[in-house]
Each structure stands twice: as C-alpha cells, then as structure tokens.
Amino acid sequence: MNSSPSPITKSSSISRKSLPSDSSGIGMLVRYLTTAKQSGGNIRLLKPSKFTVQTLKMVGLLNLFTTFDDTALAVASFQ
C-alpha cells in the first residue's frame, strides 16, 4: 500500500468556521501546491465548497488550482 499523500485534496470539508482568520488555510494550500510543483507534480481540489472557491477567487489564487466535482475525473487528470 502506498503511504504517500494523495495529490487530490477534498476541500468540501473546509468551511468558514474551519479556516483560521489569519489565512493560514490558504497559505497551507499554496505551500502544498508549491511543494508538489517543485517535485514535478501538482494537486487538485476535489469538491471545493462555495466558500473555498469564493475565498480563493477573492485573493486571486483560484486560477492556480484545478478543481473537480468528480473523483474519477480528478484521478484521471493525472494520467
């Protein structure tokens, strides 16, 4: 079994209440994306909540992330 982290992040569980007020949630996503790209990879956001999409759009970062509503399509996008 592969114990490496999944490159697909299910963000539907991220809500207004779970994001810290200091934007560390956004910082975490950007750090994960940067680390993945430095290693020749990428990440995908799976089923991002409306709040997540609005927040990333508001700070001008939504265009950095590929989002999917379907798990199979997200996985297939890596192949």
NUZA-832773 format. One record per residue: residue in one letter; residue number from 0; x, y, z of N, C-alpha, C, O in turn. Coordinates in steps of 0.001 Angstrom, whole numbers, plus 500000, padded with zeros to 6 digits. Each point is the difference from the previous one (the first is absolute). Last residue first. Example, Ala and Ser with C-alpha at 12.3 -4.5 7.8 and 13.67 -1.06 7.14 Angstrom:
drenlo, zami, n.c1, n.c2, n.c3, ca.c1, ca.c2, ca.c3, c.c1, c.c2, c.c3, o.c1, o.c2, o.c3
S, 1, 512850, 497750, 507080, 500820, 501190, 500060, 499230, 501090, 500730, 500509, 501108, 500169
A, 0, 499781, 493172, 499761, 499110, 501190, 500000, 500900, 501200, 500000, 501036, 499981, 500665
END
This chain:
drenlo, zami, n.c1, n.c2, n.c3, ca.c1, ca.c2, ca.c3, c.c1, c.c2, c.c3, o.c1, o.c2, o.c3
Q, 78, 496721, 511272, 484663, 500536, 498977, 499105, 500145, 500495, 498585, 500440, 499252, 499127
F, 77, 497631, 503124, 504717, 501427, 499800, 500254, 500630, 499033, 498998, 501224, 499880, 499948
S, 76, 494058, 501121, 500221, 500713, 501181, 499522, 501511, 499894, 500219, 500760, 500757, 499396
A, 75, 496032, 495971, 502221, 500352, 499838, 498583, 500804, 501188, 499474, 500778, 499844, 499059
V, 74, 497468, 500351, 505337, 501068, 499003, 499920, 500478, 499845, 498564, 501202, 499944, 499742
A, 73, 495108, 502846, 500932, 501188, 500575, 500649, 501179, 499051, 499910, 501110, 500420, 499673
L, 72, 494703, 498068, 498818, 500576, 500979, 499074, 501254, 500638, 500580, 500965, 500246, 499276
A, 71, 496621, 496817, 503488, 500597, 499257, 498872, 500643, 500951, 498991, 501082, 499720, 499485
T, 70, 496470, 502144, 504189, 501262, 499378, 500404, 500696, 499304, 498834, 501207, 500154, 499814
D, 69, 495483, 504166, 499869, 499939, 498552, 499852, 501375, 499395, 500299, 501002, 500391, 499400
D, 68, 498133, 504298, 500489, 498860, 499541, 500798, 499902, 498485, 500005, 499217, 499432, 500760
F, 67, 505154, 504258, 498593, 499146, 498949, 499449, 498856, 499717, 500953, 500145, 500124, 501216
T, 66, 504239, 503734, 497512, 498964, 499451, 500873, 499138, 498992, 499254, 499791, 500105, 498791
T, 65, 505350, 502565, 501220, 499033, 499303, 499161, 498996, 499353, 500936, 500385, 499294, 500932
F, 64, 502920, 505184, 499947, 499511, 498682, 500365, 499019, 499457, 498966, 499143, 500728, 499498
L, 63, 502890, 503686, 500408, 501137, 499106, 500249, 499575, 498550, 500208, 500818, 499087, 499885
N, 62, 496119, 504706, 499555, 500571, 499543, 498725, 501220, 499098, 500178, 500437, 499377, 499032
L, 61, 497394, 502768, 504709, 499202, 498892, 499467, 500603, 499450, 498710, 499945, 498795, 499755
L, 60, 501537, 505081, 503080, 500750, 498745, 499927, 499232, 498848, 499370, 500569, 498928, 499795
G, 59, 498355, 505948, 501648, 500682, 499860, 498715, 500800, 498723, 499824, 500954, 499963, 499224
V, 58, 495997, 501704, 504404, 501417, 500320, 500199, 500828, 499768, 498740, 501225, 500122, 500023
M, 57, 494072, 499029, 499934, 500140, 501328, 500574, 501472, 500398, 500165, 500358, 501161, 499800
K, 56, 498471, 494424, 498810, 499754, 500978, 498934, 500265, 501418, 500509, 500611, 500810, 499304
L, 55, 499597, 495675, 503782, 501144, 499925, 499088, 499857, 501000, 498855, 500988, 500584, 499554
T, 54, 495390, 499105, 503413, 501175, 500528, 500680, 501215, 499985, 499091, 500723, 500992, 499910
Q, 53, 495248, 497056, 498544, 499866, 501454, 500109, 501240, 500631, 500636, 500461, 501054, 499560
V, 52, 499302, 494225, 500234, 500142, 500570, 498655, 499942, 501523, 500064, 500819, 500675, 499377
T, 51, 498364, 497031, 504629, 501391, 499814, 499578, 500236, 500639, 498643, 500984, 500716, 499812
F, 50, 494597, 499224, 501828, 500840, 500923, 500769, 501457, 499910, 499571, 500671, 501022, 499852
K, 49, 496270, 495897, 498383, 499762, 501316, 499416, 500877, 501042, 500697, 500553, 500887, 499350
S, 48, 501362, 494205, 500787, 498762, 500661, 500438, 499881, 501358, 499313, 500980, 500540, 499487
P, 47, 501615, 495243, 498258, 500206, 501129, 500913, 498661, 500645, 500361, 499097, 500100, 499169
K, 46, 502377, 495398, 498485, 498756, 500515, 500570, 500231, 501159, 500972, 499577, 499940, 501155
L, 45, 504852, 498291, 497526, 498813, 499191, 499738, 498809, 500563, 500766, 500033, 500118, 501225
L, 44, 505035, 501577, 496726, 499020, 500174, 501069, 498737, 499263, 499603, 499443, 500231, 498926
R, 43, 505986, 498923, 499777, 498667, 500326, 499527, 499118, 500214, 501226, 500209, 499376, 501040
I, 42, 505488, 500738, 497636, 498891, 499558, 500851, 498701, 500429, 499336, 499986, 500898, 499157
N, 41, 505433, 497783, 499202, 498940, 500987, 500075, 498978, 499511, 501018, 500073, 498856, 500449
G, 40, 505542, 500205, 497840, 498617, 499559, 500125, 499020, 501153, 499993, 500310, 501102, 499548
G, 39, 504711, 498775, 500535, 499497, 499580, 498702, 498559, 499535, 500021, 499535, 499377, 499046
S, 38, 503068, 502588, 504597, 500326, 498575, 499840, 499488, 499457, 498670, 500031, 498792, 499768
Q, 37, 499109, 505647, 501538, 501457, 499903, 500081, 500466, 498559, 499809, 501136, 499753, 499593
K, 36, 494232, 501142, 500697, 500548, 500452, 498715, 501524, 499934, 499980, 500591, 499714, 498958
A, 35, 497123, 499224, 505084, 499675, 499012, 498963, 500643, 500395, 498669, 500584, 499156, 499319
T, 34, 499792, 503876, 504252, 500799, 498799, 500249, 499762, 498955, 498916, 500945, 499382, 499509
T, 33, 496379, 504482, 500367, 501398, 500325, 499699, 500895, 498781, 500161, 500839, 499720, 499143
L, 32, 494646, 499881, 502169, 500105, 500120, 498548, 501445, 500269, 499585, 500496, 499387, 499054
Y, 31, 498540, 500552, 505530, 499866, 498652, 499435, 500152, 500033, 498486, 500660, 499137, 499421
R, 30, 499268, 505007, 502773, 501234, 499254, 500320, 499953, 498591, 499420, 500983, 499531, 499427
V, 29, 495142, 503101, 500196, 501042, 500509, 499113, 501323, 499282, 500263, 500726, 499690, 499056
L, 28, 495657, 499312, 503778, 499724, 499517, 498647, 501097, 500437, 499029, 500445, 499213, 499164
M, 27, 499793, 502451, 505231, 500261, 498564, 499979, 499780, 499440, 498595, 500825, 499231, 499506
G, 26, 498044, 505265, 501313, 501448, 499809, 499968, 500378, 498537, 499913, 500939, 499634, 499293
I, 25, 494581, 501473, 501363, 500400, 500318, 498632, 501497, 499787, 499842, 500456, 499445, 499000
G, 24, 497926, 500062, 505298, 499425, 498945, 499150, 500373, 500201, 498541, 500352, 499047, 499305
S, 23, 500743, 504203, 504002, 500960, 498898, 499950, 499471, 498825, 499185, 500787, 499201, 499491
S, 22, 497266, 505368, 501707, 500232, 499509, 498638, 501008, 498858, 499928, 500529, 499723, 498923
D, 21, 497449, 502500, 505065, 501275, 500562, 499535, 500409, 499465, 498621, 501152, 500162, 499600
S, 20, 494922, 498460, 502977, 499811, 501381, 499564, 501283, 500617, 499472, 499959, 501063, 499381
P, 19, 498816, 493592, 500281, 500474, 500977, 500980, 499849, 501418, 499456, 500061, 500208, 498789
L, 18, 496781, 495620, 499861, 501139, 500760, 499519, 500420, 501010, 501058, 499173, 500761, 500501
S, 17, 497011, 496407, 500063, 501231, 499241, 500164, 501217, 500731, 499465, 501126, 499587, 500277
K, 16, 494310, 502162, 499510, 500377, 499814, 501404, 501350, 499311, 500149, 500696, 500228, 500989
R, 15, 497341, 500399, 494716, 500349, 501301, 500560, 500491, 499845, 501440, 500923, 500698, 500420
S, 14, 499733, 494961, 496836, 498884, 500933, 500136, 500500, 501306, 500578, 501156, 500122, 500404
I, 13, 500384, 494813, 497255, 500492, 501289, 500452, 498822, 500960, 500039, 499324, 500202, 498991
S, 12, 500319, 495362, 499360, 499875, 500063, 501451, 500549, 501302, 500565, 499869, 500263, 501195
S, 11, 500348, 498557, 494164, 498608, 500271, 500357, 499816, 500087, 501509, 499010, 500561, 500470
S, 10, 505060, 498447, 496763, 499859, 501238, 500756, 498567, 500302, 500403, 499732, 501068, 500550
K, 9, 503949, 494930, 497923, 498550, 500186, 500087, 499751, 501195, 500899, 500176, 499935, 501216
T, 8, 504171, 498703, 495698, 499564, 500505, 501288, 498500, 500222, 499976, 499496, 500829, 499242
I, 7, 504637, 496252, 498097, 498650, 500550, 499853, 499511, 500392, 501384, 499952, 499168, 500907
P, 6, 504179, 498589, 498291, 500114, 501298, 499364, 498645, 500663, 499772, 499923, 501095, 499442
S, 5, 501770, 495411, 504595, 499215, 500085, 498777, 500163, 501375, 499379, 499974, 501002, 500715
P, 4, 503875, 496613, 502408, 498766, 500775, 500048, 499311, 500065, 498650, 500653, 499972, 498958
S, 3, 502282, 495714, 502428, 500236, 501399, 499656, 498675, 500763, 499997, 498939, 499422, 499766
S, 2, 501867, 495763, 501021, 499717, 500868, 501135, 500255, 501469, 499688, 499916, 500845, 500892
N, 1, 498714, 494204, 496520, 500753, 501230, 499873, 499636, 500937, 501143, 498827, 500315, 500201
M, 0, 501077, 494125, 499603, 499162, 501180, 500000, 500880, 501239, 500000, 500979, 500066, 500744
END
